């Protein structure tokens, strides 16, 4: 599976708009309570580029063979790198592979000691996070929404990698 990481502004806004308006995607994005149209997309892209400027990292667009799969990566949330992944439902099967690529970057070249993942309570299928070594780490309010925070430490990540390479 050859996944390319690109900056979000490098992909056609139309595919981002389509993704962000897909009903199966929106049901797990409680902060997205408005129609995601061209103006919202421009603001979204500007905010994601600002993350790169301020923190030196931010989300990517993911493509395979020139096809947009979705976006995600690491975003600063409360001063910590937070894992995000928003894939088109047609590509949900690619999530595990993409997350492993992100984790390799996070703990490899980016040298983070831990990362978080914030999920809304509507996300009940979370066994994959636990298999990757994430542990529940409390709740967090963003805006007026509750999110469950999970954390993966470098030590646990490295232990999982070693265990899978046996």
C-alpha positions in Angstrom: 0.0 0.0 0.0 1.8 3.1 -1.2 0.3 6.1 0.7 1.5 9.6 -0.1 1.5 12.3 2.5 0.8 15.8 1.1 0.0 19.1 2.7 -3.7 19.8 2.7 -3.5 22.8 0.5 -2.0 20.6 -2.3 -5.2 18.7 -2.9 -8.4 19.9 -4.7 -10.7 21.6 -2.2 -13.7 19.8 -3.8 -12.5 16.4 -2.4 -12.1 17.9 1.1 -15.5 19.5 0.9 -17.1 16.2 -0.2 -15.4 14.3 2.6 -16.3 16.8 5.3 -20.0 16.7 4.2 -20.3 12.9 4.0 -23.0 11.9 6.5 -21.0 8.9 7.8 -18.0 11.2 8.4 -20.0 14.0 10.0 -21.6 11.7 12.6 -18.3 11.4 14.4 -17.3 15.1 14.1 -19.4 16.8 16.7 -17.6 20.1 16.2 -18.7 20.2 12.6 -22.2 21.5 13.0 -22.4 23.7 9.9 -22.4 23.0 6.2 -18.8 22.6 5.1 -18.7 24.8 1.9 -16.0 26.7 0.1 -15.7 29.5 2.7 -15.5 26.9 5.6 -12.9 24.9 3.6 -10.7 28.1 3.1 -10.8 28.8 6.9 -10.1 25.1 7.7 -7.1 25.0 5.3 -5.8 28.3 6.8 -6.1 27.0 10.3 -4.3 23.7 9.4 -1.5 25.6 7.7 -1.1 27.8 10.8 -0.5 24.7 12.8 2.5 23.9 10.6 3.8 27.5 11.0 3.4 27.6 14.8 4.2 24.0 15.8 6.3 22.7 12.9 3.8 19.9 12.3 0.1 19.5 11.3 -2.2 17.3 9.4 -1.6 15.9 5.9 -3.8 14.8 3.0 -3.4 11.1 2.2 -3.4 9.9 -1.4 -2.9 6.6 -3.0 -2.4 6.4 -6.8 -3.5 10.0 -7.1 -6.8 9.4 -5.2 -7.6 11.4 -2.1 -8.3 9.0 0.9 -8.7 11.7 3.6 -6.7 13.8 6.0 -5.1 13.5 9.4 -1.8 13.3 11.2 -0.7 15.2 14.2 -2.2 18.5 15.5 -1.3 20.4 18.6 -4.2 20.1 21.1 -3.7 21.5 24.6 0.1 21.7 23.9 0.4 18.0 22.9 0.6 16.2 19.6 -2.8 14.7 18.9 -3.5 12.0 16.3 -6.4 12.8 13.9 -7.7 10.7 11.1 -10.6 11.5 8.8 -11.0 9.1 5.9 -13.7 8.8 3.3 -15.8 5.7 4.1 -14.7 4.1 0.9 -11.2 4.0 2.4 -11.8 3.2 6.0 -9.9 -0.1 5.5 -6.8 2.0 5.0 -6.9 3.5 8.5 -4.8 0.9 10.3 -1.9 1.3 7.7 -2.1 5.1 7.7 -2.1 5.2 11.5 1.0 3.1 11.6 2.7 5.4 9.2 1.8 8.4 11.3 3.0 6.7 14.5 6.3 5.8 12.8 6.8 9.5 12.0 5.6 10.7 15.4 8.0 8.5 17.4 10.7 8.3 14.7 11.7 11.5 12.9 9.6 13.8 15.1 10.8 12.2 18.4 7.6 12.8 20.4 7.5 11.1 23.8 3.8 10.6 23.7 0.8 11.5 21.6 -2.9 11.6 22.3 -6.0 10.7 20.3 -9.3 12.5 21.1 -12.5 10.7 20.2 -16.1 11.7 20.7 -18.2 9.3 22.8 -20.0 8.3 19.6 -16.9 6.4 18.5 -17.5 3.1 20.3 -15.4 0.9 18.0 -12.0 1.6 19.6 -10.3 -1.8 20.0 -7.8 -0.9 17.4 -6.5 2.0 19.5 -5.9 -0.4 22.4 -4.1 -2.9 20.1 -1.8 -0.1 19.1 -1.0 0.5 22.8 -3.1 3.5 23.5 -4.6 3.8 27.0 -7.6 5.8 28.2 -6.3 9.1 29.7 -9.4 11.0 30.8 -11.9 13.3 29.2 -11.5 16.7 27.7 -13.9 19.5 26.8 -13.4 21.3 23.5 -15.9 24.0 22.8 -19.1 22.5 24.3 -18.2 18.9 23.3 -16.8 16.1 25.4 -14.0 14.0 24.0 -12.4 10.9 25.4 -8.6 11.2 25.5 -6.3 8.2 24.8 -2.5 8.3 25.1 0.3 6.4 23.6 3.8 6.7 25.1 7.0 6.1 23.2 7.9 3.2 25.5 4.6 1.4 24.9 4.9 2.1 21.1 8.4 0.7 21.0 7.3 -2.4 23.0 4.5 -3.0 20.6 6.8 -2.7 17.6 9.3 -5.1 19.2 6.5 -7.5 20.0 5.2 -7.5 16.4 8.7 -8.0 14.9 9.2 -11.3 16.8 
